[in-house]
């Protein structure tokens, strides 16, 4: 919190200018409405979010291409944020290893306040404009990495500080905000400012702003992984079968994409040491596991290219 009257006045002035903090007269009766009407009204607000994201197609495209370029140079994707925004980054990062078979260090989520803040609010953590820099230094940030700062207001000091440090170091910097002309947008090379307007409950940016953030980070990681060849015909082929559900999904994927029965799919997966991609390549080309693995290595893990190379 600000420690003097001038700081408080400055912050109040900033907040009063943000769409995400605004109140609207038509929502003044929410507490008097029946549940069905509340559902309808909230859903109507939520439907505005995909359109707002679509308006930023060019910026999201540039971010995805930049992330892919840095991945191919051995770089990482690192999310930084506070509160809901930080949790969304952490969530996206944590889902990449089981979904795409990535090393946990390839996509990283940093949240103001650390691990505790994932489940509980850590007061004042977002106001430390040097904390993200310290964590990025610990990670050994390089110019081959991408840092994506997430903040609904677009003014979070933790995010501004992290993006500023990363950009000065030469890393690709991307900002995801819910207000136009944001401070994090100015600090980043690519500004994805998805303007979602006043929240259904004023100031509760876990709602439309949070939904927009989730949609955008879904695009950044998923589309980057598609470009890296971690899907084939719209299906995950680098997933890690870490439980029974994923083991069954692996078998089903091989069976459907290769057009073989379950027993053949199981046998191929066993020969491929559980790798869906390798099993599919072996079935498509009748190559040995060693030859197929070498082809995947030579084609950068792109299954289509490996099939063509061995056909």
N, C-alpha and C positions, 0 to 999 in steps of 0.2 A: 504493500500500500504506500501511496505518497506520504512523505513525512512532514510536509509543510503545506500551507495554504496555496502557495503559488503552484506547486506540483499537482495538488488536487484540482485546482481550477483548470490547469492545462489538460489534465486527463479527462475531466468532465467535458471540456470543449471538444476533444478528439472523439469521445464516445458519442456525443450528440450529433456528430457529422456522419456516423456510420449507419448504413442501411440495416445492418444486422442487429443494431441496438434500438431501432425505431419501434414505436408503438403506432397502431392504426385504430381509428375510431370504430371500425366495423367489428373489431374483436373485443370491444368493451363488454359485450354481453355473454362471453363464453361460459362464465360460471353459472348462467341461468338456463343454459340449453340442455336438452335431452341428449342422451348418449348417442343415438343414431345421427342426430344432426351434427354433433361434434365429430363423429367419424367422417361424415361427408365433407365437412369443412376442412378438416385436417388433410384428408386425402386430396382435396382440390388444391391445397397449397403444395403438397408433395409432388403433384403432377407437373408443377412448374420447373422442378429441378432438372430433369433430363434435357429440357429445351435450353436451359441456361448453360448446361455442359456442352451441348451441341454447338452453341455459339462460339465456343473456344476450340473448335476442331483444329485450326491452324496451329495454335500454340501447343496443343497436346501432341499433334503430329511432330512438331519440332522437338519436343521433349523426348518422345519415344525414340526418334532417330538418334538423338544425342546420347541417350542412355545405351542404346544398342552399340553405338560406335565405341563407347567407353568400356562396355562389357567385353567387346572383342579385343580391346587393348589390355584386358585383365583387370579392369576397374570394377568398382562396386556401386551399388545404389544405396544411398543412405538417407533415410527420412529423419527429419527433426521436427518436433512440435511439442506443445504443452496441452494438458487436459485431454479433451476429446480428440483434438487434432493429433496429438502425440500418440494416443491409443490406436487411432486408425493406422498410423504409420507402422506401429509395432505389430498390429494385427496382420497387415499386408506382408510384412517381412517374415513373420512366423509361419505364414501359409506357403511361402515359396518352396522350401525344401521338400515337404511331402507332395506338393502339386507338381513341381517341375524337376525334382531331383537335384536341386542346387545345394551347394555347400552353404551352411548357415551364415558364413561371412560374406556371401555375395550380395545379399539384400539385408540391410540392417535398419532397425528402428530405434531411434534415441528419443526419450521423453524427458522433459524437464522434471526434475525431482527423482529420476531413476526408477528402479523396479517398483518401489512402493507406490509411485504415482500411477501405475497401470491400474490399480484397484482402488486407490484412495487419493483424495486431493492432497497435494503437498503445497501448503500456502507459500506464496511469494516466489516459488521456483521459476515461474515464467518470466519474472522481472529481472532475472540475472542474465545480463547480456554477454557475459563471458563464459557461462557454463557450457554452452554447446561447443564453443571453440575449444575448451579444455578436453571435452570428450572426443572431438574430431582429431585433436592432436594425439590423444591416446590411441586412436584407431590407425594412426599413421596416414592421414588423408593425403592423397596425391592429386595431381592434375588429371589423372586417368579416372578419377571417381566422379560420381554425380551426387549432389546433395539437393534434396527436395525439402524445402521448408513449407510447413503447413500451418496456417493460422486463419481462422474465420475472420477476425477483425483485420488481419493484415498488419498489425502493429506490434505483435508480441516480441519483446526485447530478446528473449531467448532465441527466437528464430532469426530475427534481424541480425544479431551478433554472429550466429553460426553461418548464415549465408554470406555475410560480409567477409568473414575469415576465409570461407571456402572459395569465394570468387577471387579474392586477392591471391590465393594460392594457385589459381588456374583451373580448379575443378569446374565442371558444368554445374550451374546453379539454376534451380527451378523453384518458383514460388506458387503455392496454391492458396488463394485467398478468396473471400466472399464479398469483398468490397473493392470497387475500382480505385485506382490511384493509390494503392497500398504501399506501405513502407517496405514490406517484404518483396513486393513486386519491383520496386525501385532497386532493391539490393541484389536481385537475381538477374541472370541473363535472360531467362524466359519467365514471363509472368502469366500464369493461368488464373485470371481473376473471374471466377464464376459468380456473378452477382445474383444471389438468390432472394434478395429483398428482406423485409421484416419477417421475423420468425412468428410461427403460430402462437407461441408464448414468447413475448418480447424478450430478446436477449438470450434465449436458450439456443445457442448455436450448435447443440448436439442434434438439432432437428434438420432443417433444410440445408444449412451450411455443412453439417456433418455428413448428410447424405451425398451432397455434391463432392465432398472430399473423398468419400469412399468410392464413388463412381470414377473419379479421376485417377486415384491410385490403382484401382482395379485395371484401368486402361494402361497406365504406365508400366506396371509389372507384367501383366498378361500379354500385352501386345509386344513388349520387348522379348518375352520368352518365345512367342510365336516366331518372331523374326530370327531368333537364335536356333530354331528348329526343334523346340521342345514340345511341339505338337505335330500331328500328322493327320491330315484330313479332318481337322477340327477336334482331335482327340488327344488327351495327354499321353505321351509315349515315354516320358522321362520320370513318371511318378515313382515314388519309393513305396513299395508294398510293406509298410511297417505294421499293418494289422490285418485281420482276416478280411475285412471289407475291401481294403485296397488290394489284397492278394486276389480276391474274387474279381475285382475290377480289372486287374492285369490280365487274368485268364480270359475274361469276357472281351477285352479290347483286342487281344491277339486273335481270338476266335473269330470275331466279327470282321476285323480289318484284313485278316489273311484268308478268310473263308474256309477255316478248318474247324474240326470238332473240338470239343473240350479236351479230350485226351491228347490230341496233337498239340493243342495250345500249351498244355501243361508240360509236355515233353520238350517243346521248343523253349519255354521259359526256364526249365531246368538246365538245358544245354547252354542257355544264355546267362546263367547265374542270376535269373530273376529280371533281367533287363528286357522290358517290353520292346524297346526300339531295336535292340540286337536280335531278339526273337523274330520280329517282323521282317527284318532284313534277311535273316537266314532262310525263313520260309519263302520269301519273295524271290530269292536268287539261288537257293540250294547251296549257298556258300557255308563253309565251316565257321565256327564261332570265331576262330582266329582271323580268318580272311575277312569276315564281316566287320569285326571290331577294327581292323586296320582300315577298311574302307570308310567307316564312320569317322575315324581319326583324320583321314586325309580330306574328308569333305566337311570338316568342321561340325560334325554331328547332325548334318542335314540329311534326314532319311531319304527324301526324294532323290537327292544327288547321289547318295550312296547306292541306292537301287539302280540308278542309271549307270553308275560306274561299273557295277558288277553284272549288268545285263548285256 
